Amino acid sequence: MRKEIVQPEGVYPPTADFSQAIRVSGGDLVFVSGIIGMRPDGTMPESAVEQIELAFENLVRVLAAAGATAAAVVKVNVFVKDDFALVRDDLRSIRRRYFTHDFPVSTLVQVAGFAGPGYLFEIEAIAVAAPRD
């Protein structure tokens, strides 16, 4: 897989750890549904920071099962509930553990609510895995 970061002249630079665009060649696309911070037993931490941590751990597990890694992620959509300012620094810190360079294209949206009670964070992703035989 080849992942080329695209940052054209005349367009503002990214304001955080994301890329404006990525061109990908040679690999299989993996589309990951919205992942939340839920444990395998169906319980969820009450704090947003713990849910963010767990959601990223769950994302990595799903990617691995599909033959990809966090480094192979080319697009993420992140959804946070209520007052994002309260978890902004924590989210950035956690995110930097998983996306360390050649940052994925990213969208962050603050929402009024999620599909389930107690959900405070959700992340979905697109990654490029090595082709399977």
Secondary structure, 3 states (H helix, E strand, C coil): CEEEEECCCCCCCCCCCCCCEEEEECCEEEEEEEEECCCCCCCCCCCHHHHHHHHHHHHHHHHHHCCCCHHHEEEEEEEEECCHHHCHHHHHHHHHHHCCCCCCEEEEEEECCCCCCCCCEEEEEEEEECCCC
